Amino acid sequence: MKQPDLRVAISGFDGLDVPHPGAAVARALRDSWGEPIEIHALGYDPFMTGAWMEDAVSKLHTLPALTEGDGALLERLVGLSGRFGFDAFIPTLDLEVPIVARLAGRLESVGLKTLLPAPESIYATTKLRLPKFCHDHGLQAPRTIHVLDLEELTLHADQFGYPLFVKGTVAGATRVHNAAQARAEAEALHKKWGGGVLLQEALSGEEYNVAAIVGRDGEVRAITSIRKVGINEKGKGILCTVVDDPDIEKEALSILNKLNWRGPVELEFMRPAAANSPYLIEINCRFPSWILLSHWAGCNLPAIHLEEMLERPRTRLAKPKAGTTFVRDINETAVPLAQLDALARFGSCAGTARSPLVNRKSDPEGIRVAVSGISTLDVVNAGLGVARALRLAPGIGRLYGFGYGNFDSGLYRPELFDAGFRLAASDDAGVLLDRLRAIHAEHPFDVVIPCLDGEIPRFIEIANELESIGVRSLLPSNDAFEARSKSNLFASESRTSHGGFAIPATILVRSEKAVENAVRKLGFPVALKGPVSHAFPANSLDEARAAWAALRKKGCSEALVQEFIDGERFAVAAVCDEESNPISTLAIKKLRICDRGSTWSAVSVDQPALQASFCAYLSALEWVGPVEGEFIRDETSEQFYLIEVNPRFTAWISFSAHLGLNHPYAAARLAMGLPVEALPAVKDLVFMRSCEDAPINNTAVAAIATKGVIRHG
């Protein structure tokens, strides 16, 4: 095998559900560079999940915290470059780009090339300085003020008017609708980034982003513009398409000329409906996380950037293909614990090779399974993990994905599903039954596994009718389903010790006044939870009011105010047979979770008392099918508290397949009345999840929109 001619270091492989750009940059280079290339991932934490994906990078290295100063970072980069022979370094994080720009001359003196703007250009684009830059150059931009003293925040926010955006001085932005929300978000952002917060006018209109590469000579080498088609709750573009918009590009080029820019850049614009020209929202001194889209559009900006860094001959560039679209999805794997330990202890380790488990082709004689809950638009649905686990199992036939929206990401993953189907977003069980009958008539399946809390009652209602046409399921009764709901789980009569765990004190509320009374009774901190989903911590009365307002905005007419349990988070997943016997259980400790509480890294643990107590609880419920209990172990008393029971597979369930337990495989066999075959057990693995963009074929979108089906094979 030919040794790589080029070694490139890239940073920014973390970010969880708001991904850093490094993984996308690495993938764009790996998929397009015309000669052998070795990619090294640099990060400030061993849990840089994007770098741990299979075959993502050759090696991983840790860097000193930026708070240790320029000298510490320079020493580490020079040391790594000398040891591993780096040719180029691409930093992709807002905080590190200014530092690397200052160090660029010294890095190039040891052969480590960079291509970054001058420090003064970066300074002019920071969130605090950008309003002045826009004013000085007559650029249209939303009204923005910097509030350093949070005691003055409410006064300024009220004068500003609602809704408005509260932004961190480095990153983070939340749309708020009242003073309580503004104060709560400001305190959280100030705590994370320091320096107060920014209040910004909330414009309405279409959002555009422009990414560009500017060469050493100041010439704009390439540019790609996108429009955000789908935006999640954090305001991030999770469904974007390339556009050919001369007005947007002209504005971007004019701004870059004023900045005397070099290297990669992203400009964010908003075009209000009544405006003649776009408003500049932000300038980011790095690649955007969506940059892989430029590769699919035929204008690979990371590759062009690397050519400029290495001063290679310039090639003729194609115009990015308008209409090229991506949807944000996820990737998951299991990493040997020894590798993670090596990175933490020694600062360097090899990247993750391909797992010995490989996706199996559909067995013509195997169990045909349909899985719902296959979207990642706002939260990672469990159906994606179920499909991954089933693809690793023996004796599984064709897999079908059921989505409710045209852009549910799993519909476009041929490596997971043989075909995808759109179900009607209806609460009527009869509508669901008619659709499943129609699908089954053309594409027969043996087992259906629903993976969304809200749809499970409808599947329970039609389970007998489905069985009459040959479709089996493994589902709890309505009584069991309701007994584990939050309102019943946390009712006063249920708050008793269950041996291995307890239930936290909780008060049901239906008004802001009731929220105030509840927090006074329980004391701070507390958590406010919706009856089905959503949870917000609160450390003050203002934060509690803001949390109640946020839940109301999400359609919740009632909420649960719960004592806040601080400690490590655990979960127990189980599959129960028709007699409510737990066939298999798996306990994990969560190592990394996102703001919404979703698991992005975890390790399996032995907790026999906890698992036995949870199984006893399930038996008392007469539970049937998959289920997950979420727990927190109080850091002082070490008491486990049950905080949620999810009536379905958990989104991290693909991990069970890597460990040899494979809960979805067990559920499929149990549904068919077959014995569950033991698989070889594996230990000392760490679950890792990372965001990953997936291209969407416009023909496939049209097929799911008009015919309700996509066939992959």
GIZIWO-V612038 format. One record per residue. N is the residue number from 0. SS is DSSP state (H for helix, E for strand, L for the rest). PHI is phi in whole degrees, 0 to 359 (999 if undefined). OMEGA is omega in degrees with one decimal (* if undefined). Layout:
N;SS;PHI;OMEGA  N;SS;PHI;OMEGA
This chain:
0;L;999;-178.0  1;L;292;177.5  2;L;290;-178.4  3;L;297;176.6  4;L;277;-170.7  5;E;218;177.2  6;E;236;-174.9  7;E;238;175.2  8;E;262;-179.0  9;E;225;177.0  10;E;251;173.4  11;L;89;-178.5  12;L;246;-177.0  13;L;250;174.3  14;L;102;178.1  15;L;52;-175.1  16;L;284;169.0  17;L;247;-167.1  18;L;290;168.9  19;L;286;-173.4  20;L;282;-169.4  21;H;303;-178.0  22;H;296;178.9  23;H;293;177.5  24;H;297;-179.5  25;H;298;-178.8  26;H;294;178.7  27;H;297;178.5  28;H;288;-177.7  29;H;297;-176.0  30;L;275;-172.4  31;L;228;-173.9  32;L;294;-171.3  33;L;277;179.0  34;L;215;-179.5  35;L;304;-177.8  36;E;221;178.5  37;E;246;-176.0  38;E;252;178.4  39;E;247;179.5  40;E;265;177.2  41;E;247;-179.4  42;E;205;-176.3  43;L;256;-177.0  44;L;205;178.6  45;L;302;-177.7  46;L;272;173.7  47;L;270;-164.1  48;H;301;-179.0  49;H;297;-179.4  50;H;278;-177.4  51;H;271;178.6  52;L;295;-174.8  53;L;301;177.6  54;L;59;-179.2  55;L;286;-178.1  56;L;219;179.0  57;L;280;-178.5  58;E;214;176.9  59;E;240;179.4  60;E;220;175.4  61;E;263;178.4  62;L;246;175.6  63;L;291;178.0  64;L;302;-178.3  65;H;298;178.1  66;H;293;177.9  67;H;283;174.1  68;L;102;-178.0  69;H;301;-175.3  70;H;297;-179.1  71;H;294;178.8  72;H;294;179.2  73;H;300;-178.7  74;H;300;-178.8  75;H;291;179.8  76;H;295;178.8  77;H;295;179.3  78;H;296;178.7  79;H;296;-179.4  80;H;296;178.5  81;H;294;-177.5  82;H;281;-172.7  83;H;249;174.7  84;L;72;178.0  85;L;296;173.9  86;L;262;-175.2  87;E;209;178.4  88;E;229;178.8  89;E;243;174.8  90;L;283;-176.0  91;L;231;-178.7  92;L;250;-175.8  93;H;305;-174.7  94;H;286;-174.6  95;H;269;-177.4  96;H;303;178.4  97;H;299;-180.0  98;H;292;-179.7  99;H;296;176.8  100;H;299;177.9  101;H;293;-177.0  102;H;268;-170.0  103;H;305;-178.0  104;H;298;-179.4  105;H;290;176.7  106;H;292;179.4  107;H;294;-179.7  108;H;293;176.9  109;L;253;174.3  110;L;90;179.9  111;L;259;-173.3  112;E;276;171.6  113;L;223;172.7  114;L;215;-173.7  115;L;224;176.9  116;L;292;176.0  117;L;294;-179.4  118;H;307;-178.7  119;H;291;176.5  120;H;291;177.8  121;H;297;-178.1  122;H;301;-177.9  123;H;293;-176.4  124;H;259;179.4  125;L;297;-176.5  126;H;301;-179.4  127;H;285;-174.5  128;H;262;-174.6  129;H;300;177.8  130;H;303;178.1  131;H;293;178.3  132;H;301;179.8  133;H;297;179.7  134;H;296;-176.7  135;H;296;-175.3  136;L;249;175.4  137;L;66;-179.4  138;L;268;176.0  139;L;286;-178.8  140;E;208;178.0  141;L;292;176.2  142;L;302;-177.3  143;E;218;173.6  144;E;227;178.1  145;E;260;177.9  146;E;250;-178.0  147;L;276;-179.2  148;L;263;-176.6  149;H;292;175.0  150;H;295;-179.8  151;H;263;-172.2  152;H;297;-176.1  153;H;300;178.6  154;H;301;-178.6  155;H;293;-178.8  156;H;296;179.0  157;H;297;178.4  158;H;291;179.9  159;H;292;-175.4  160;L;95;-176.2  161;L;247;-2.5  162;L;285;175.3  163;E;211;177.3  164;E;258;169.1  165;E;257;-175.0  166;E;238;172.7  167;E;285;-177.9  168;L;290;177.8  169;L;247;-178.3  170;L;203;178.0  171;L;94;178.1  172;E;207;179.4  173;E;224;175.0  174;E;279;-177.9  175;E;238;-172.7  176;L;237;177.2  177;L;200;-174.8  178;H;295;-178.5  179;H;297;177.2  180;H;297;-179.0  181;H;300;-178.9  182;H;295;-178.5  183;H;297;180.0  184;H;293;179.5  185;H;297;-179.8  186;H;296;179.6  187;H;294;-178.9  188;H;289;177.8  189;H;295;178.9  190;H;298;-177.0  191;H;282;-171.3  192;H;246;-177.3  193;L;76;174.8  194;L;78;-178.7  195;L;77;-179.4  196;E;217;173.3  197;E;251;170.1  198;E;254;-175.2  199;E;226;176.4  200;E;304;179.3  201;L;268;178.0  202;L;276;175.7  203;L;246;-179.8  204;E;159;179.4  205;E;271;-179.1  206;E;260;179.0  207;E;233;172.1  208;E;235;177.9  209;E;233;173.3  210;E;249;-177.6  211;E;213;172.3  212;E;239;177.4  213;E;249;-177.2  214;L;286;-179.8  215;L;298;-178.6  216;L;272;179.0  217;L;89;178.9  218;L;279;174.8  219;E;286;-174.6  220;E;280;-176.9  221;E;201;-177.9  222;E;213;177.0  223;E;224;-180.0  224;E;246;178.3  225;E;229;170.5  226;E;244;177.8  227;E;281;-179.9  228;E;271;178.3  229;E;234;-177.6  230;E;233;-179.3  231;L;274;-174.7  232;L;296;179.4  233;L;269;179.0  234;L;80;-179.0  235;L;270;178.8  236;E;286;-179.6  237;E;249;173.9  238;E;214;-172.4  239;E;226;-179.8  240;E;226;178.8  241;E;288;179.8  242;E;234;172.4  243;L;250;-174.7  244;L;233;-176.4  245;H;303;-178.3  246;H;295;178.9  247;H;296;-177.8  248;H;293;178.6  249;H;299;178.9  250;H;295;179.7  251;H;297;-179.8  252;H;296;178.5  253;H;296;180.0  254;H;294;-179.7  255;H;297;177.6  256;H;296;178.9  257;H;292;-177.1  258;H;273;-173.1  259;L;54;-171.6  260;L;283;170.5  261;L;218;174.6  262;E;91;-178.1  263;E;280;179.7  264;E;200;172.5  265;E;231;176.0  266;E;244;-179.2  267;E;252;-177.9  268;E;235;170.1  269;E;234;177.3  270;E;246;176.3  271;E;298;-174.0  272;L;302;-174.8  273;L;265;-175.2  274;L;273;177.8  275;L;278;-178.8  276;L;220;-176.2  277;L;287;174.6  278;E;262;176.7  279;E;278;-178.4  280;E;262;-178.0  281;E;208;168.8  282;E;233;-179.9  283;E;247;-172.3  284;L;274;-174.0  285;L;196;172.6  286;L;291;171.6  287;L;279;-179.6  288;L;290;-179.2  289;L;270;-167.8  290;L;295;177.1  291;H;298;178.2  292;H;300;179.0  293;H;296;176.9  294;H;294;-179.6  295;H;295;-179.8  296;L;276;176.6  297;L;87;178.8  298;L;221;-170.4  299;L;289;-175.5  300;H;295;176.2  301;H;300;178.6  302;H;293;178.0  303;H;295;177.8  304;H;300;-179.7  305;H;294;175.9  306;H;301;179.5  307;H;294;179.5  308;H;299;-176.4  309;H;273;179.6  310;L;57;175.3  311;L;283;175.3  312;L;301;-178.2  313;L;286;178.9  314;L;258;178.1  315;L;290;-173.3  316;L;257;175.4  317;L;273;175.6  318;L;287;179.6  319;L;302;-175.2  320;L;281;178.6  321;L;298;-179.8  322;L;96;175.8  323;L;295;-169.0  324;E;227;172.4  325;E;228;170.1  326;E;237;-179.6  327;E;282;-177.7  328;E;231;179.0  329;E;228;170.3  330;E;231;-178.9  331;E;220;177.1  332;E;204;174.7  333;E;234;-174.1  334;E;252;174.7  335;E;303;-179.0  336;H;303;-179.4  337;H;299;179.0  338;H;292;178.8  339;H;297;178.7  340;H;295;179.0  341;H;297;179.3  342;H;295;-179.6  343;H;294;-174.9  344;H;275;-171.0  345;H;250;177.0  346;L;85;178.9  347;E;209;173.7  348;E;198;177.9  349;E;285;175.8  350;L;289;-176.7  351;L;276;176.2  352;L;280;179.3  353;L;295;180.0  354;L;294;173.9  355;L;296;174.2  356;L;277;179.5  357;L;237;177.9  358;L;300;178.5  359;L;273;171.8  360;L;285;179.6  361;L;300;177.7  362;L;279;-177.9  363;L;303;-179.7  364;L;258;-173.2  365;L;276;179.3  366;E;287;178.7  367;E;270;-170.8  368;E;237;172.9  369;E;250;-174.3  370;E;230;175.1  371;E;255;-179.9  372;L;71;-171.7  373;L;235;-177.8  374;L;248;173.1  375;L;234;-171.1  376;L;298;177.9  377;L;243;179.5  378;L;216;-178.4  379;L;285;178.2  380;L;281;-173.9  381;H;288;-176.3  382;H;300;179.0  383;H;293;177.1  384;H;293;177.2  385;H;299;-180.0  386;H;297;178.7  387;H;298;179.2  388;H;295;-179.4  389;H;293;177.6  390;H;294;179.9  391;L;264;-173.9  392;L;257;175.5  393;L;281;171.8  394;L;70;177.8  395;E;251;179.4  396;E;273;-176.6  397;E;292;177.5  398;E;249;179.0  399;E;239;178.3  400;E;257;178.3  401;E;251;177.5  402;E;241;178.8  403;L;249;-179.7  404;L;230;-179.3  405;L;295;-175.6  406;L;243;170.3  407;L;298;-166.6  408;H;300;-177.9  409;H;297;178.3  410;H;299;-173.2  411;H;250;179.9  412;L;245;-177.8  413;L;296;177.9  414;L;286;178.2  415;L;258;-172.0  416;L;236;174.7  417;L;283;176.9  418;E;199;176.9  419;E;236;-177.9  420;E;227;176.8  421;E;263;175.0  422;L;262;178.6  423;L;286;177.5  424;L;279;-175.6  425;L;230;175.6  426;L;276;-177.7  427;L;275;-179.3  428;H;297;178.5  429;H;296;177.2  430;H;297;178.4  431;H;297;-178.7  432;H;299;179.8  433;H;299;-179.1  434;H;293;-179.9  435;H;294;175.9  436;H;299;-179.1  437;H;294;178.5  438;H;296;-177.0  439;H;297;-179.4  440;H;297;-178.5  441;H;263;-177.4  442;L;227;-174.6  443;L;301;173.7  444;L;223;-172.9  445;L;262;-174.3  446;E;225;172.1  447;E;242;179.4  448;E;239;176.3  449;L;285;-173.1  450;L;234;177.6  451;L;241;-178.2  452;H;308;-172.4  453;H;292;-177.1  454;H;268;-173.5  455;H;300;176.8  456;H;303;178.9  457;H;291;177.4  458;H;293;175.8  459;H;299;-177.1  460;H;297;-175.4  461;L;255;-174.8  462;H;302;-178.4  463;H;293;178.3  464;H;297;177.6  465;H;295;-179.5  466;H;296;-179.6  467;H;293;177.2  468;L;257;175.3  469;L;96;178.9  470;L;252;-176.7  471;E;256;178.4  472;L;214;178.5  473;L;230;-169.3  474;L;229;176.4  475;L;284;172.6  476;L;283;175.7  477;H;301;-179.3  478;H;297;179.0  479;H;294;179.6  480;H;301;-179.3  481;H;289;-177.3  482;H;296;-178.9  483;L;268;178.9  484;L;297;-176.1  485;H;301;-177.0  486;H;297;177.7  487;H;273;-179.7  488;H;301;-174.9  489;L;261;175.7  490;L;298;-172.8  491;H;303;-177.7  492;H;288;-179.7  493;H;268;-172.6  494;L;277;176.1  495;L;241;178.4  496;L;287;178.4  497;L;250;179.3  498;L;87;-177.9  499;L;273;-179.6  500;L;206;177.1  501;E;236;179.6  502;E;244;-176.9  503;L;292;176.8  504;L;298;-172.5  505;E;214;178.9  506;E;232;176.8  507;E;279;-178.2  508;E;229;179.7  509;L;227;178.9  510;L;203;178.1  511;H;297;178.5  512;H;298;178.1  513;H;294;175.6  514;H;299;-179.6  515;H;300;179.4  516;H;294;-177.9  517;H;294;-178.2  518;H;290;175.6  519;H;293;-179.5  520;H;286;-176.3  521;H;277;-174.3  522;L;81;-179.9  523;L;268;0.3  524;L;278;176.3  525;E;226;171.7  526;E;235;173.8  527;E;256;-174.7  528;E;236;171.9  529;E;286;-177.3  530;L;295;179.1  531;L;243;-177.9  532;L;214;179.8  533;L;79;177.7  534;E;210;-179.0  535;E;225;174.0  536;E;282;177.5  537;E;217;179.5  538;L;247;179.8  539;L;206;179.1  540;H;297;178.4  541;H;299;179.8  542;H;293;177.6  543;H;295;177.5  544;H;297;179.8  545;H;295;178.6  546;H;295;177.7  547;H;298;179.0  548;H;297;179.6  549;H;294;178.2  550;H;293;177.0  551;H;298;180.0  552;H;296;178.7  553;L;273;175.4  554;L;94;-179.1  555;L;275;176.9  556;L;268;176.3  557;L;216;-179.0  558;E;210;176.6  559;E;247;173.9  560;E;262;-170.1  561;E;231;175.4  562;E;302;-176.6  563;L;276;178.2  564;L;258;-177.8  565;L;258;178.8  566;E;163;-179.0  567;E;286;-176.8  568;E;257;179.9  569;E;229;173.3  570;E;211;173.9  571;E;235;175.8  572;E;256;-178.9  573;E;215;171.0  574;E;231;-178.8  575;E;251;179.2  576;L;277;-175.6  577;L;295;177.2  578;L;263;179.0  579;L;66;174.0  580;L;270;176.6  581;E;293;-178.6  582;E;284;-179.4  583;E;206;174.4  584;E;229;179.2  585;E;217;177.5  586;E;254;176.6  587;E;231;168.6  588;E;251;-177.6  589;E;279;-178.8  590;E;262;177.3  591;E;218;175.1  592;E;229;177.8  593;L;274;-177.0  594;L;300;-178.8  595;L;271;177.7  596;L;90;179.8  597;L;289;-174.5  598;E;273;178.7  599;E;245;171.7  600;E;203;-176.8  601;E;200;176.5  602;E;225;177.8  603;E;286;-177.9  604;L;224;174.3  605;L;265;176.8  606;L;227;-173.1  607;H;301;-179.2  608;H;293;179.0  609;H;296;-179.1  610;H;296;179.8  611;H;295;179.9  612;H;293;179.1  613;H;293;177.4  614;H;295;177.3  615;H;296;176.9  616;H;298;179.3  617;H;295;178.5  618;H;296;178.0  619;H;295;177.1  620;H;284;-170.8  621;L;58;-176.4  622;L;285;174.6  623;L;228;175.9  624;E;103;179.8  625;E;285;-179.7  626;E;196;176.0  627;E;224;170.6  628;E;253;177.7  629;E;257;-173.9  630;E;229;168.8  631;E;235;175.6  632;E;263;-177.7  633;E;304;-173.9  634;L;292;-179.7  635;L;266;-175.7  636;L;273;-175.4  637;L;62;174.3  638;L;282;174.0  639;E;279;175.4  640;E;240;175.3  641;E;278;-176.4  642;E;248;178.9  643;E;192;172.2  644;E;237;-179.1  645;E;266;-170.9  646;L;275;-171.6  647;L;193;171.9  648;L;294;174.9  649;L;276;-175.8  650;L;293;179.9  651;L;270;-169.1  652;L;294;175.9  653;H;300;178.6  654;H;301;-178.8  655;H;299;179.6  656;H;293;179.0  657;H;293;-179.1  658;L;274;178.6  659;L;90;-179.6  660;L;266;176.2  661;L;41;-178.6  662;H;299;177.1  663;H;300;176.3  664;H;298;178.6  665;H;297;-178.7  666;H;296;179.9  667;H;297;180.0  668;H;291;178.3  669;H;297;179.1  670;H;299;-179.7  671;L;274;-178.6  672;L;76;-178.6  673;L;258;176.4  674;L;292;178.9  675;L;271;-177.4  676;L;278;178.4  677;L;288;177.2  678;L;247;-179.0  679;L;300;-178.5  680;L;278;178.7  681;L;230;179.2  682;L;236;174.6  683;L;59;173.9  684;E;241;178.2  685;E;240;176.9  686;E;286;177.5  687;E;226;175.5  688;E;233;178.3  689;E;218;172.5  690;E;292;-179.7  691;E;209;178.4  692;E;281;179.1  693;E;235;178.8  694;E;289;177.9  695;E;244;174.4  696;L;280;-176.2  697;H;298;175.6  698;H;294;178.7  699;H;293;177.5  700;H;299;179.4  701;H;297;-179.1  702;H;294;-178.7  703;H;288;-178.8  704;H;287;-174.6  705;H;261;-176.3  706;L;251;178.4  707;L;76;-178.1  708;E;210;170.5  709;E;232;178.5  710;E;255;-179.3  711;L;257;-177.3  712;L;189;*
